[in-house]
Amino acid sequence: MTVTAHRPAPAGAGSSDPIGRMAGLLDACSLRPLPFAEEDGVAVARGAARGVPVIVFAVDPRVVGGAVGAAGCDRIVAAIDLAVAERAPVVGIWQHLGARLDEGAAALDGVSRVFGARVRASGRIPQISVVVGPAAGGSAYGPALGDVVITTTAGRVLIPARDVVRRVAGAETGAPYAHGRRPGVAHVVAPDAPAACRKAGDLVSLLGAPGRFAAEVALRAGDPRSSRPDRGPGESDVRSAIEAVLDDSTWSELQPRWAAGVVTGLGRLAGRTVGVVAGEPIRNSLSAEKAARFVNLCDDWGIPRLILGDVPGRRADAGAAVVGVEEIIDPAAVRRRLVHAFAGTELVRDRRGTDAGIHG
């Protein structure tokens, strides 16, 4: 067994070297790798992203094709538990082919321990997943159990074999745009690993260092109605209103391709992280589901929500909505979930209308 405490200078986030990928996420000179056995296929490091202390782990796709065994799973569990103990965000960089077959049940047991660590950490620390290649088999749930999932265009989150789903459903499985557009698993799709790591750093800052409101700045916040494009009915773009209200260059939209009837994301208002829920004129059941998920995420991290409304009403659904392959969603049940998410929040909501007469 070779135990490594320090390795040569990394090649960057675009490299398949896990140390290089972690370095591409972290601030310059902040990477501090923790000792690990290279044959385990998982590297762990301390560092800072945008000045925020963070724990990072990365699966090494060069070791057994990225398949993870019991020891590698224990490394991931240790990284998550360390982040919980230090109350720091944890970022996982995933590219793996599931459990190691030669280890049999021991590897599968390790995967279950990763799931347990993810669930234990839920609501205690921010968990961000960066998928830069295939994340296959049962361990695909590892990245999916994070708070925010970022994939590259080469990322794949899939459980069954791709050809099986292609034959049965006639569609590609695990593709990033499919995950971003249909079930909403992918919150952000980045063009490559360096861009994905940069986005992860932005989200670490927003979730891990929410900051405080600067009252003098808040008083100068823009009026969202003044930034609404002059368009016809049903053609409003609420994103321009969001950018008018938030601090410059802080807006990070989440799940833009899924349920486009509502816009959700994080940004800073007068220096403080806020979650934005903005309604476009057309709303449906999936929009309600998307908003409910995001409201719950914000409530987990004590993030105030800014609600921007440009919604004359909801679009009536003709019975149940069919989503994906043989998945039925009851529209009334989804809307109840949205009401439940808002009613159960423990934070004050700031509500603004982008149309005259639409105010909270």
N, C-alpha and C positions, 0 to 999 in steps of 0.2 A: 504494500500500500504506500502510495506517495502522498504525503501531506504537504500541501502548499500553503505558505503564509503570504507570499508575495510573488507576483509574476511580472514579466517584462511589460513595458509600456503598451497599452492596448491600442488596437488599430482603429477604434471608433465604433459607433453604434451600428454602422453598416456591416461590420465584421460578424462572422459566426462565433467568434470568441466571446464567451459570456462576460468576461471581465471588460472587454471592449464595449459590449452593449451596455453594461451598467455604467461605464464611464461616460457614454454618450448621453445618459440620462442625468448624471450628477454634475454638480458644479465643478469647475476645474480644481484639481488638487485636493478634492474632498473625499475621493474614493479610498476606503480602508477595507480591503478584503479580509474576511475572517478565514482562519485555517480550514481547509477542506481537502478531502481525498478526490483527486481528479477522476478516478474510476467511478465515483458515485454519480458523476454527471450533473451536479448542481453546485453552483457557486453562490456565495452569500457575501454581502458587503454592507458596511455602514457608509453613510455619506450625507450630503446635503443637496437638495434640489431647490433652486431659487432661495437658498438660505435656510430652508426648512430641514431639520434632521429627518432622515428616512432610512429604512432598512430595505435592501433590494436583494432579490434572489433571481437567478437566471438558469434555466436548463441548458445544458451544453449539447447541441445537436450533433456534435462530432463524436460523442461517446455513445456507442451502441445505437446510432441513429437518433439519439434523443430519447430513447426508451428509458423509463425511470424505474429503479428497483426500490427495495425497502429502505436501503441506506439513503438514497437520494430523496425519498419521500420524508425521511426523518430530518434531512437538512431543511426541507421546505417548512416542515412543522416547527423546527427550532427557530427559523427566521420569523415566522408569524408570531410565535410565542414571545420572542425577543422584542418584536415591535410592540406587542401588547404591554409587556413589562415596562418599556421605555416610553409608552404612549406616543409612538411615532407612526406615521403612515408606513405602509408596506407596499412595495411595487414588485410584482412578479413578471418576469419576461419569459414567455412560454414559446417553445418549439420542441415538441416531443411526439413520440409515436405510441403513447400509452405505457402500460406496465411491461416490464421485462418478462418475456415468456419463460425464460429458463428458471426464473425464481418462483413461478407458479403462484400459489395462494399467498405466499409471503409478500410478493409485490402488490397484489390486490389489497391485502391488509394494509400495506403502507399507503396506498391511494385513499383508503377509507379514513386513515388518520389525518391525511391532508384535508379531506372534507370536514372532519371534526374540528380541526384547527381553524379553518375558514369560518365555520359557524360560530365557534367560541369567540372569535374576534369581531364578528358582525356587530355593528353598533358601538364598538369600543374604539376602533381605530379605522381610518380610511384604508380601503383595500383597492388597489388599482391593478388591473391586468393588462399587459401589453402582449398581444399575440402576433409574433413576427413570422410564423410558419405554421405547419400543421400542429394542431392540438387534438389528438385522436384518441378514440376509445373511451372507456369509462372515465379516465382522468381528464377528459375534456370539461368535466364539471368543475375542475379546479379553477381555471380562469373565469368560468361563467359565474362562480359564486362570489366574485368580487363586486364592489360597489359600482365601479366603472370599468367597462371593457373597451380597450382600444385595439383595433386590428389594423394590420397593413393589408395592402392589396394581395400580398402573398399569404396572408393568414387564413387558416382554416380551422374552424371549431366543429368537429364532427364525431359522432359516436359510431354509427354503422359504416361499412365500407361505401365509398363514394359511388361505385358502380351499381351497388344494390339499390340505393335510393334513386339513382338516375333511371334504372330500369322500372322501378315501381312507380315513382312520382313523375318521371319525365323531367326532372329538374336537377340542377347542380346542388350538392349538399355542402354545407360548411363554408360556402363562399362569403367573403366579408360583406359584399353589398346585399346578398340575400339575408344575412343576419341583421344588417342595418335597416332593411326595408320591410321584412315580414314579421319575425317575432320580436324585433327590437333588442336582440341580445347585444349587438355591437353598438356602443354609444358614439364612437368616433371611428371613422375609417381614414387612415393616413396612407399616403402614397408609398412610404418605405419605412424601414426601421428607425433611421435618424429622426424623421418627422414624428413618428409615433412616440419616441422617447421624449422629444421636445414637448409634445402635447401632454404626456404624463407628468413632466415637470411643472407645466402650467397648472394642472389639476392638483398636484401635491401642494402647491402654493395656496390655491384657493381653498382647499379642504383642510390643510394642515396648519395654515396661518391665516385665519379669517380676518384678523385685524379688528379695528374699532372704527365706529363712525366718526368722521370729522364734521362737526355740526356746521362750521362755516362753509365747508364744501357742499354739504347736502342742501343748503339753502340756495345754492346756485344751480342745482340739478335742472336739466331741461324739461320742458313740457312735452310729453310724448305726442300730444295732439298736433303740435306745431310741426312735427317731423313726418306726419303721415303723408305718403305720396298722394297727389291729387288724381285719384283713379275712380273708375266707376264702381258700382255696387259689386261686392264679392271679389274685388281685385286688390284689396289692401295688402301691403307687405309690412307686417308688424316688426320685422327685424330692424328697420330704420328707426322706429320709435324706441326700441330697446337700446340701440347704440346711442341715441340722443340722451337717454337718461343715465346710462352707466358711465363710469370713468373710462377714459380713452384706452382702447386696445386691451380691455380686460374681458371681453365677452367670449365665452366658450360654449357654443351650442352643443347639446347632447341629443343623440338620436334624431338628426335632422331628416332622415329618409323614412322614418317610421311614423305613421299617423301624423302626417304633415298638417292636419287641422289644428294642432296646438304646437307651439314652440316652447322648448324647455332648455335651460342651460344655466351656467354659473357666470358671475362677473363680480365686479366691485362697484359699490355705490358709496361715494364719499370715503373710500378706503376700506370699506367693510364688505366681505364676501356676502352676496345675496343670491338666492335662487330665483330665477325668473320663469313665470308661467304666463305665456301670452297666447290669447285665443285669436285665431283667424276667423273670418266670417263663417266658414263651414266647419261644423263640429260633428263627430260621430262617436261611436262606442269605443273604437280604438284610441281616439284622442283622449277620451276620459280615462282609459286604462293607462296611457302614457303619462298623463298629468298626475294620476294617483301614485304611480311608482315614484315619480320625481318628488312629489310632496313628502312621501315617506322617507326618501333619501335625505332631503333637507332636514326633516325633523330629527333623524338619527344624529345629525352633526350640528344641531342647534343653529342652522342657517336660516335667517329671516327670508321670507318670500315676498317678492314684488310681483303683483298680479296686474297685467295689462290686458284690458278687455276691449275687443272690437267684435262683439258677438251678438248679432241681432236675435239669435235663437239657435236651437239645435236642429239638425236635420233628422227627420223621422227615419228610423230604420224599419225596413220591412221584415219583421220577425228577427230571427237570430242571424248574426253575421258569421259568414264562413271565412275562416282564416287559415291559410296553409292547407295541409292535407288532412282532411277529416277532423278538423278542430273546430268546435262550435263554441261561440261566445254569446252568452245571453246579454243583450244590450242593457236591460234594466239592472242586471246584477253588476255590470261594470260601472254604471253610473252611481249605483249605491256605494261602490267601493270609493269612487272619487269623493262623494259627499262624506263618507266615513273618514277618509284621509284628511280632509280639511277640518272637519268637526273635531277630530282628535288631536289636532296640532297644539303644541304647547307654546308657540311663538306668536307674536303680534303680526298680522298681515297688513302690508301697505298696498292698498288697491287703488289703481288709477285707471281711468277710462281713456281710450284713444278716440272715442266718438263723443260728441257733445251729448250730455244726458246719460252717459254710461259711467256711473261712478259707484264705488262700493259704499 
